[in-house]
Amino acid sequence: MGLADKAKNAAQDVAGKAKEAAGKVTGDDDLRNEGKADQGKSSLKKAGENIKDAFKD
């Protein structure tokens, strides 16, 4: 996994956590769910990159 990909995935995860927290504070379930979805996407990307790395070695 390239450094740029790791940074993008980490940024997406952090943004998702922030959206989720903001949604909880404001009572906005849509924003909270959007944050959870962003975190899920980040996790899937990370898993995909890990699989690619495993096959490179």
CHARMM internal coordinates of N, CA and C (Angstrom, degrees):
IC EDIT
DIST 1 N 1 CA 1.4491
DIST 1 CA 1 C 1.5119
ANGL 1 N 1 CA 1 C 107.39
DIST 1 C 2 N 1.3125
ANGL 1 CA 1 C 2 N 115.89
DIHE 1 N 1 CA 1 C 2 N 128.89
DIST 2 N 2 CA 1.4468
ANGL 1 C 2 N 2 CA 120.66
DIHE 1 CA 1 C 2 N 2 CA 180.00
DIST 2 CA 2 C 1.5218
ANGL 2 N 2 CA 2 C 111.69
DIHE 1 C 2 N 2 CA 2 C -72.89
DIST 2 C 3 N 1.2946
ANGL 2 CA 2 C 3 N 114.79
DIHE 2 N 2 CA 2 C 3 N 156.43
DIST 3 N 3 CA 1.4609
ANGL 2 C 3 N 3 CA 120.65
DIHE 2 CA 2 C 3 N 3 CA -179.28
DIST 3 CA 3 C 1.5238
ANGL 3 N 3 CA 3 C 110.95
DIHE 2 C 3 N 3 CA 3 C -61.48
DIST 3 C 4 N 1.3193
ANGL 3 CA 3 C 4 N 117.10
DIHE 3 N 3 CA 3 C 4 N -39.13
DIST 4 N 4 CA 1.4688
ANGL 3 C 4 N 4 CA 120.48
DIHE 3 CA 3 C 4 N 4 CA 179.59
DIST 4 CA 4 C 1.5247
ANGL 4 N 4 CA 4 C 110.87
DIHE 3 C 4 N 4 CA 4 C -64.45
DIST 4 C 5 N 1.3358
ANGL 4 CA 4 C 5 N 116.49
DIHE 4 N 4 CA 4 C 5 N -40.32
DIST 5 N 5 CA 1.4661
ANGL 4 C 5 N 5 CA 119.97
DIHE 4 CA 4 C 5 N 5 CA 178.28
DIST 5 CA 5 C 1.5262
ANGL 5 N 5 CA 5 C 111.17
DIHE 4 C 5 N 5 CA 5 C -64.62
DIST 5 C 6 N 1.3250
ANGL 5 CA 5 C 6 N 115.82
DIHE 5 N 5 CA 5 C 6 N -41.74
DIST 6 N 6 CA 1.4663
ANGL 5 C 6 N 6 CA 119.60
DIHE 5 CA 5 C 6 N 6 CA 178.19
DIST 6 CA 6 C 1.5212
ANGL 6 N 6 CA 6 C 110.83
DIHE 5 C 6 N 6 CA 6 C -60.95
DIST 6 C 7 N 1.3203
ANGL 6 CA 6 C 7 N 116.44
DIHE 6 N 6 CA 6 C 7 N -42.13
DIST 7 N 7 CA 1.4611
ANGL 6 C 7 N 7 CA 120.77
DIHE 6 CA 6 C 7 N 7 CA -179.32
DIST 7 CA 7 C 1.5260
ANGL 7 N 7 CA 7 C 111.17
DIHE 6 C 7 N 7 CA 7 C -65.90
DIST 7 C 8 N 1.3315
ANGL 7 CA 7 C 8 N 116.38
DIHE 7 N 7 CA 7 C 8 N -42.34
DIST 8 N 8 CA 1.4688
ANGL 7 C 8 N 8 CA 119.62
DIHE 7 CA 7 C 8 N 8 CA 178.68
DIST 8 CA 8 C 1.5148
ANGL 8 N 8 CA 8 C 111.04
DIHE 7 C 8 N 8 CA 8 C -63.26
DIST 8 C 9 N 1.3314
ANGL 8 CA 8 C 9 N 117.11
DIHE 8 N 8 CA 8 C 9 N -43.53
DIST 9 N 9 CA 1.4584
ANGL 8 C 9 N 9 CA 120.75
DIHE 8 CA 8 C 9 N 9 CA 179.67
DIST 9 CA 9 C 1.5246
ANGL 9 N 9 CA 9 C 111.17
DIHE 8 C 9 N 9 CA 9 C -64.74
DIST 9 C 10 N 1.3168
ANGL 9 CA 9 C 10 N 116.56
DIHE 9 N 9 CA 9 C 10 N -41.01
DIST 10 N 10 CA 1.4609
ANGL 9 C 10 N 10 CA 120.16
DIHE 9 CA 9 C 10 N 10 CA 178.48
DIST 10 CA 10 C 1.5245
ANGL 10 N 10 CA 10 C 110.59
DIHE 9 C 10 N 10 CA 10 C -64.79
DIST 10 C 11 N 1.3248
ANGL 10 CA 10 C 11 N 116.74
DIHE 10 N 10 CA 10 C 11 N -40.91
DIST 11 N 11 CA 1.4652
ANGL 10 C 11 N 11 CA 120.56
DIHE 10 CA 10 C 11 N 11 CA 179.24
DIST 11 CA 11 C 1.5285
ANGL 11 N 11 CA 11 C 110.81
DIHE 10 C 11 N 11 CA 11 C -64.41
DIST 11 C 12 N 1.3336
ANGL 11 CA 11 C 12 N 116.70
DIHE 11 N 11 CA 11 C 12 N -41.07
DIST 12 N 12 CA 1.4622
ANGL 11 C 12 N 12 CA 120.18
DIHE 11 CA 11 C 12 N 12 CA 179.18
DIST 12 CA 12 C 1.5256
ANGL 12 N 12 CA 12 C 110.15
DIHE 11 C 12 N 12 CA 12 C -65.54
DIST 12 C 13 N 1.3234
ANGL 12 CA 12 C 13 N 117.38
DIHE 12 N 12 CA 12 C 13 N -38.21
DIST 13 N 13 CA 1.4580
ANGL 12 C 13 N 13 CA 121.24
DIHE 12 CA 12 C 13 N 13 CA 178.83
DIST 13 CA 13 C 1.5259
ANGL 13 N 13 CA 13 C 110.68
DIHE 12 C 13 N 13 CA 13 C -65.51
DIST 13 C 14 N 1.3283
ANGL 13 CA 13 C 14 N 116.57
DIHE 13 N 13 CA 13 C 14 N -45.08
DIST 14 N 14 CA 1.4634
ANGL 13 C 14 N 14 CA 120.83
DIHE 13 CA 13 C 14 N 14 CA 179.68
DIST 14 CA 14 C 1.5348
ANGL 14 N 14 CA 14 C 110.48
DIHE 13 C 14 N 14 CA 14 C -63.88
DIST 14 C 15 N 1.3252
ANGL 14 CA 14 C 15 N 116.54
DIHE 14 N 14 CA 14 C 15 N -42.24
DIST 15 N 15 CA 1.4675
ANGL 14 C 15 N 15 CA 120.20
DIHE 14 CA 14 C 15 N 15 CA 178.74
DIST 15 CA 15 C 1.5241
ANGL 15 N 15 CA 15 C 110.19
DIHE 14 C 15 N 15 CA 15 C -63.07
DIST 15 C 16 N 1.3206
ANGL 15 CA 15 C 16 N 116.23
DIHE 15 N 15 CA 15 C 16 N -39.65
DIST 16 N 16 CA 1.4625
ANGL 15 C 16 N 16 CA 120.09
DIHE 15 CA 15 C 16 N 16 CA 178.34
DIST 16 CA 16 C 1.5132
ANGL 16 N 16 CA 16 C 111.66
DIHE 15 C 16 N 16 CA 16 C -63.91
DIST 16 C 17 N 1.3251
ANGL 16 CA 16 C 17 N 116.79
DIHE 16 N 16 CA 16 C 17 N -41.02
DIST 17 N 17 CA 1.4669
ANGL 16 C 17 N 17 CA 120.41
DIHE 16 CA 16 C 17 N 17 CA 178.54
DIST 17 CA 17 C 1.5295
ANGL 17 N 17 CA 17 C 110.77
DIHE 16 C 17 N 17 CA 17 C -65.16
DIST 17 C 18 N 1.3294
ANGL 17 CA 17 C 18 N 115.72
DIHE 17 N 17 CA 17 C 18 N -38.33
DIST 18 N 18 CA 1.4646
ANGL 17 C 18 N 18 CA 119.77
DIHE 17 CA 17 C 18 N 18 CA 178.77
DIST 18 CA 18 C 1.5363
ANGL 18 N 18 CA 18 C 110.76
DIHE 17 C 18 N 18 CA 18 C -66.09
DIST 18 C 19 N 1.3238
ANGL 18 CA 18 C 19 N 116.39
DIHE 18 N 18 CA 18 C 19 N -42.92
DIST 19 N 19 CA 1.4731
ANGL 18 C 19 N 19 CA 119.78
DIHE 18 CA 18 C 19 N 19 CA 178.27
DIST 19 CA 19 C 1.5192
ANGL 19 N 19 CA 19 C 110.70
DIHE 18 C 19 N 19 CA 19 C -62.86
DIST 19 C 20 N 1.3318
ANGL 19 CA 19 C 20 N 115.74
DIHE 19 N 19 CA 19 C 20 N -42.90
DIST 20 N 20 CA 1.4604
ANGL 19 C 20 N 20 CA 119.59
DIHE 19 CA 19 C 20 N 20 CA 179.92
DIST 20 CA 20 C 1.5285
ANGL 20 N 20 CA 20 C 110.70
DIHE 19 C 20 N 20 CA 20 C -61.59
DIST 20 C 21 N 1.3216
ANGL 20 CA 20 C 21 N 116.23
DIHE 20 N 20 CA 20 C 21 N -44.51
DIST 21 N 21 CA 1.4666
ANGL 20 C 21 N 21 CA 120.52
DIHE 20 CA 20 C 21 N 21 CA 179.82
DIST 21 CA 21 C 1.5263
ANGL 21 N 21 CA 21 C 110.90
DIHE 20 C 21 N 21 CA 21 C -64.74
DIST 21 C 22 N 1.3274
ANGL 21 CA 21 C 22 N 117.29
DIHE 21 N 21 CA 21 C 22 N -42.49
DIST 22 N 22 CA 1.4644
ANGL 21 C 22 N 22 CA 120.58
DIHE 21 CA 21 C 22 N 22 CA 179.02
DIST 22 CA 22 C 1.5254
ANGL 22 N 22 CA 22 C 110.30
DIHE 21 C 22 N 22 CA 22 C -63.86
DIST 22 C 23 N 1.3107
ANGL 22 CA 22 C 23 N 116.38
DIHE 22 N 22 CA 22 C 23 N -38.54
DIST 23 N 23 CA 1.4590
ANGL 22 C 23 N 23 CA 120.08
DIHE 22 CA 22 C 23 N 23 CA 178.25
DIST 23 CA 23 C 1.5186
ANGL 23 N 23 CA 23 C 112.11
DIHE 22 C 23 N 23 CA 23 C -64.65
DIST 23 C 24 N 1.3269
ANGL 23 CA 23 C 24 N 115.76
DIHE 23 N 23 CA 23 C 24 N -38.56
DIST 24 N 24 CA 1.4692
ANGL 23 C 24 N 24 CA 119.46
DIHE 23 CA 23 C 24 N 24 CA 178.08
DIST 24 CA 24 C 1.5199
ANGL 24 N 24 CA 24 C 111.01
DIHE 23 C 24 N 24 CA 24 C -65.26
DIST 24 C 25 N 1.3352
ANGL 24 CA 24 C 25 N 116.08
DIHE 24 N 24 CA 24 C 25 N -43.74
DIST 25 N 25 CA 1.4605
ANGL 24 C 25 N 25 CA 121.11
DIHE 24 CA 24 C 25 N 25 CA -177.31
DIST 25 CA 25 C 1.5237
ANGL 25 N 25 CA 25 C 111.28
DIHE 24 C 25 N 25 CA 25 C -65.67
DIST 25 C 26 N 1.3307
ANGL 25 CA 25 C 26 N 115.98
DIHE 25 N 25 CA 25 C 26 N -42.43
DIST 26 N 26 CA 1.4614
ANGL 25 C 26 N 26 CA 119.99
DIHE 25 CA 25 C 26 N 26 CA -176.22
DIST 26 CA 26 C 1.5230
ANGL 26 N 26 CA 26 C 113.04
DIHE 25 C 26 N 26 CA 26 C -88.61
DIST 26 C 27 N 1.3190
ANGL 26 CA 26 C 27 N 116.86
DIHE 26 N 26 CA 26 C 27 N -9.14
DIST 27 N 27 CA 1.4614
ANGL 26 C 27 N 27 CA 119.72
DIHE 26 CA 26 C 27 N 27 CA -177.88
DIST 27 CA 27 C 1.5189
ANGL 27 N 27 CA 27 C 112.65
DIHE 26 C 27 N 27 CA 27 C 78.02
DIST 27 C 28 N 1.3167
ANGL 27 CA 27 C 28 N 117.33
DIHE 27 N 27 CA 27 C 28 N 17.80
DIST 28 N 28 CA 1.4632
ANGL 27 C 28 N 28 CA 122.51
DIHE 27 CA 27 C 28 N 28 CA -179.04
DIST 28 CA 28 C 1.5332
ANGL 28 N 28 CA 28 C 108.86
DIHE 27 C 28 N 28 CA 28 C -91.84
DIST 28 C 29 N 1.3289
ANGL 28 CA 28 C 29 N 115.54
DIHE 28 N 28 CA 28 C 29 N 98.37
DIST 29 N 29 CA 1.4618
ANGL 28 C 29 N 29 CA 120.23
DIHE 28 CA 28 C 29 N 29 CA -177.46
DIST 29 CA 29 C 1.5223
ANGL 29 N 29 CA 29 C 112.17
DIHE 28 C 29 N 29 CA 29 C -65.18
DIST 29 C 30 N 1.3213
ANGL 29 CA 29 C 30 N 117.70
DIHE 29 N 29 CA 29 C 30 N -33.08
DIST 30 N 30 CA 1.4694
ANGL 29 C 30 N 30 CA 120.34
DIHE 29 CA 29 C 30 N 30 CA 178.79
DIST 30 CA 30 C 1.5234
ANGL 30 N 30 CA 30 C 111.05
DIHE 29 C 30 N 30 CA 30 C -63.78
DIST 30 C 31 N 1.3190
ANGL 30 CA 30 C 31 N 116.91
DIHE 30 N 30 CA 30 C 31 N -44.40
DIST 31 N 31 CA 1.4657
ANGL 30 C 31 N 31 CA 121.25
DIHE 30 CA 30 C 31 N 31 CA 179.11
DIST 31 CA 31 C 1.5289
ANGL 31 N 31 CA 31 C 110.20
DIHE 30 C 31 N 31 CA 31 C -65.59
DIST 31 C 32 N 1.3244
ANGL 31 CA 31 C 32 N 115.99
DIHE 31 N 31 CA 31 C 32 N -41.47
DIST 32 N 32 CA 1.4665
ANGL 31 C 32 N 32 CA 120.06
DIHE 31 CA 31 C 32 N 32 CA 178.66
DIST 32 CA 32 C 1.5288
ANGL 32 N 32 CA 32 C 110.80
DIHE 31 C 32 N 32 CA 32 C -61.57
DIST 32 C 33 N 1.3221
ANGL 32 CA 32 C 33 N 116.54
DIHE 32 N 32 CA 32 C 33 N -44.06
DIST 33 N 33 CA 1.4641
ANGL 32 C 33 N 33 CA 120.56
DIHE 32 CA 32 C 33 N 33 CA 179.29
DIST 33 CA 33 C 1.5291
ANGL 33 N 33 CA 33 C 111.85
DIHE 32 C 33 N 33 CA 33 C -67.38
DIST 33 C 34 N 1.3226
ANGL 33 CA 33 C 34 N 116.27
DIHE 33 N 33 CA 33 C 34 N -36.14
DIST 34 N 34 CA 1.4655
ANGL 33 C 34 N 34 CA 120.41
DIHE 33 CA 33 C 34 N 34 CA 177.15
DIST 34 CA 34 C 1.5359
ANGL 34 N 34 CA 34 C 110.02
DIHE 33 C 34 N 34 CA 34 C -63.17
DIST 34 C 35 N 1.3135
ANGL 34 CA 34 C 35 N 116.37
DIHE 34 N 34 CA 34 C 35 N -39.96
DIST 35 N 35 CA 1.4602
ANGL 34 C 35 N 35 CA 121.08
DIHE 34 CA 34 C 35 N 35 CA 177.47
DIST 35 CA 35 C 1.5175
ANGL 35 N 35 CA 35 C 111.61
DIHE 34 C 35 N 35 CA 35 C -63.64
DIST 35 C 36 N 1.3232
ANGL 35 CA 35 C 36 N 116.23
DIHE 35 N 35 CA 35 C 36 N -42.52
DIST 36 N 36 CA 1.4657
ANGL 35 C 36 N 36 CA 119.79
DIHE 35 CA 35 C 36 N 36 CA 177.84
DIST 36 CA 36 C 1.5258
ANGL 36 N 36 CA 36 C 110.63
DIHE 35 C 36 N 36 CA 36 C -64.23
DIST 36 C 37 N 1.3182
ANGL 36 CA 36 C 37 N 116.95
DIHE 36 N 36 CA 36 C 37 N -38.51
DIST 37 N 37 CA 1.4623
ANGL 36 C 37 N 37 CA 121.15
DIHE 36 CA 36 C 37 N 37 CA 178.92
DIST 37 CA 37 C 1.5295
ANGL 37 N 37 CA 37 C 110.67
DIHE 36 C 37 N 37 CA 37 C -64.78
DIST 37 C 38 N 1.3220
ANGL 37 CA 37 C 38 N 116.88
DIHE 37 N 37 CA 37 C 38 N -41.75
DIST 38 N 38 CA 1.4672
ANGL 37 C 38 N 38 CA 120.56
DIHE 37 CA 37 C 38 N 38 CA 177.97
DIST 38 CA 38 C 1.5320
ANGL 38 N 38 CA 38 C 110.65
DIHE 37 C 38 N 38 CA 38 C -60.95
DIST 38 C 39 N 1.3190
ANGL 38 CA 38 C 39 N 116.31
DIHE 38 N 38 CA 38 C 39 N -40.97
DIST 39 N 39 CA 1.4596
ANGL 38 C 39 N 39 CA 120.15
DIHE 38 CA 38 C 39 N 39 CA 178.88
DIST 39 CA 39 C 1.5256
ANGL 39 N 39 CA 39 C 110.86
DIHE 38 C 39 N 39 CA 39 C -65.45
DIST 39 C 40 N 1.3249
ANGL 39 CA 39 C 40 N 116.18
DIHE 39 N 39 CA 39 C 40 N -38.90
DIST 40 N 40 CA 1.4567
ANGL 39 C 40 N 40 CA 120.49
DIHE 39 CA 39 C 40 N 40 CA 178.33
DIST 40 CA 40 C 1.5172
ANGL 40 N 40 CA 40 C 112.02
DIHE 39 C 40 N 40 CA 40 C -64.71
DIST 40 C 41 N 1.3236
ANGL 40 CA 40 C 41 N 116.45
DIHE 40 N 40 CA 40 C 41 N -41.92
DIST 41 N 41 CA 1.4662
ANGL 40 C 41 N 41 CA 120.82
DIHE 40 CA 40 C 41 N 41 CA 177.73
DIST 41 CA 41 C 1.5202
ANGL 41 N 41 CA 41 C 110.34
DIHE 40 C 41 N 41 CA 41 C -61.51
DIST 41 C 42 N 1.3131
ANGL 41 CA 41 C 42 N 116.04
DIHE 41 N 41 CA 41 C 42 N -42.41
DIST 42 N 42 CA 1.4615
ANGL 41 C 42 N 42 CA 120.86
DIHE 41 CA 41 C 42 N 42 CA 179.37
DIST 42 CA 42 C 1.5262
ANGL 42 N 42 CA 42 C 110.52
DIHE 41 C 42 N 42 CA 42 C -61.64
DIST 42 C 43 N 1.3097
ANGL 42 CA 42 C 43 N 116.97
DIHE 42 N 42 CA 42 C 43 N -42.21
DIST 43 N 43 CA 1.4645
ANGL 42 C 43 N 43 CA 121.05
DIHE 42 CA 42 C 43 N 43 CA 179.67
DIST 43 CA 43 C 1.5200
ANGL 43 N 43 CA 43 C 111.43
DIHE 42 C 43 N 43 CA 43 C -64.65
DIST 43 C 44 N 1.3284
ANGL 43 CA 43 C 44 N 116.43
DIHE 43 N 43 CA 43 C 44 N -40.44
DIST 44 N 44 CA 1.4648
ANGL 43 C 44 N 44 CA 119.88
DIHE 43 CA 43 C 44 N 44 CA 179.03
DIST 44 CA 44 C 1.5231
ANGL 44 N 44 CA 44 C 111.39
DIHE 43 C 44 N 44 CA 44 C -65.54
DIST 44 C 45 N 1.3279
ANGL 44 CA 44 C 45 N 115.98
DIHE 44 N 44 CA 44 C 45 N -41.23
DIST 45 N 45 CA 1.4643
ANGL 44 C 45 N 45 CA 119.46
DIHE 44 CA 44 C 45 N 45 CA 178.14
DIST 45 CA 45 C 1.5222
ANGL 45 N 45 CA 45 C 110.90
DIHE 44 C 45 N 45 CA 45 C -62.89
DIST 45 C 46 N 1.3197
ANGL 45 CA 45 C 46 N 115.62
DIHE 45 N 45 CA 45 C 46 N -42.20
DIST 46 N 46 CA 1.4646
ANGL 45 C 46 N 46 CA 120.06
DIHE 45 CA 45 C 46 N 46 CA 179.59
DIST 46 CA 46 C 1.5271
ANGL 46 N 46 CA 46 C 109.96
DIHE 45 C 46 N 46 CA 46 C -62.80
DIST 46 C 47 N 1.3220
ANGL 46 CA 46 C 47 N 117.22
DIHE 46 N 46 CA 46 C 47 N -43.14
DIST 47 N 47 CA 1.4596
ANGL 46 C 47 N 47 CA 120.75
DIHE 46 CA 46 C 47 N 47 CA 179.35
DIST 47 CA 47 C 1.5258
ANGL 47 N 47 CA 47 C 110.74
DIHE 46 C 47 N 47 CA 47 C -63.22
DIST 47 C 48 N 1.3163
ANGL 47 CA 47 C 48 N 117.34
DIHE 47 N 47 CA 47 C 48 N -42.02
DIST 48 N 48 CA 1.4646
ANGL 47 C 48 N 48 CA 121.48
DIHE 47 CA 47 C 48 N 48 CA 178.28
DIST 48 CA 48 C 1.5135
ANGL 48 N 48 CA 48 C 111.92
DIHE 47 C 48 N 48 CA 48 C -61.98
DIST 48 C 49 N 1.3135
ANGL 48 CA 48 C 49 N 116.74
DIHE 48 N 48 CA 48 C 49 N -41.85
DIST 49 N 49 CA 1.4580
ANGL 48 C 49 N 49 CA 120.85
DIHE 48 CA 48 C 49 N 49 CA 178.79
DIST 49 CA 49 C 1.5299
ANGL 49 N 49 CA 49 C 110.68
DIHE 48 C 49 N 49 CA 49 C -67.05
DIST 49 C 50 N 1.3222
ANGL 49 CA 49 C 50 N 117.11
DIHE 49 N 49 CA 49 C 50 N -37.25
DIST 50 N 50 CA 1.4636
ANGL 49 C 50 N 50 CA 120.39
DIHE 49 CA 49 C 50 N 50 CA 178.21
DIST 50 CA 50 C 1.5295
ANGL 50 N 50 CA 50 C 110.96
DIHE 49 C 50 N 50 CA 50 C -64.48
DIST 50 C 51 N 1.3143
ANGL 50 CA 50 C 51 N 116.58
DIHE 50 N 50 CA 50 C 51 N -38.10
DIST 51 N 51 CA 1.4612
ANGL 50 C 51 N 51 CA 120.72
DIHE 50 CA 50 C 51 N 51 CA 177.78
DIST 51 CA 51 C 1.5267
ANGL 51 N 51 CA 51 C 109.86
DIHE 50 C 51 N 51 CA 51 C -65.50
DIST 51 C 52 N 1.3304
ANGL 51 CA 51 C 52 N 116.63
DIHE 51 N 51 CA 51 C 52 N -43.94
DIST 52 N 52 CA 1.4714
ANGL 51 C 52 N 52 CA 119.97
DIHE 51 CA 51 C 52 N 52 CA 177.27
DIST 52 CA 52 C 1.5234
ANGL 52 N 52 CA 52 C 110.84
DIHE 51 C 52 N 52 CA 52 C -59.07
DIST 52 C 53 N 1.3335
ANGL 52 CA 52 C 53 N 115.90
DIHE 52 N 52 CA 52 C 53 N -43.77
DIST 53 N 53 CA 1.4659
ANGL 52 C 53 N 53 CA 120.42
DIHE 52 CA 52 C 53 N 53 CA -179.64
DIST 53 CA 53 C 1.5231
ANGL 53 N 53 CA 53 C 110.95
DIHE 52 C 53 N 53 CA 53 C -63.35
DIST 53 C 54 N 1.3228
ANGL 53 CA 53 C 54 N 116.72
DIHE 53 N 53 CA 53 C 54 N -37.80
DIST 54 N 54 CA 1.4694
ANGL 53 C 54 N 54 CA 120.14
DIHE 53 CA 53 C 54 N 54 CA -178.51
DIST 54 CA 54 C 1.5231
ANGL 54 N 54 CA 54 C 110.61
DIHE 53 C 54 N 54 CA 54 C -64.29
DIST 54 C 55 N 1.3284
ANGL 54 CA 54 C 55 N 117.64
DIHE 54 N 54 CA 54 C 55 N -36.79
DIST 55 N 55 CA 1.4467
ANGL 54 C 55 N 55 CA 120.29
DIHE 54 CA 54 C 55 N 55 CA -179.11
DIST 55 CA 55 C 1.5327
ANGL 55 N 55 CA 55 C 112.87
DIHE 54 C 55 N 55 CA 55 C -79.29
DIST 55 C 56 N 1.3127
ANGL 55 CA 55 C 56 N 117.34
DIHE 55 N 55 CA 55 C 56 N -19.35
DIST 56 N 56 CA 1.4623
ANGL 55 C 56 N 56 CA 120.99
DIHE 55 CA 55 C 56 N 56 CA 177.04
DIST 56 CA 56 C 1.5161
ANGL 56 N 56 CA 56 C 111.33
DIHE 55 C 56 N 56 CA 56 C -72.38
DIST 56 C 57 N 1.3371
ANGL 56 CA 56 C 57 N 115.73
DIHE 56 N 56 CA 56 C 57 N -33.28
DIST 57 N 57 CA 1.4772
ANGL 56 C 57 N 57 CA 120.43
DIHE 56 CA 56 C 57 N 57 CA -176.19
DIST 57 CA 57 C 1.4809
ANGL 57 N 57 CA 57 C 111.94
DIHE 56 C 57 N 57 CA 57 C -77.96
END
COOR INIT
IC SEED 1 N 1 CA 1 C
IC BUILD
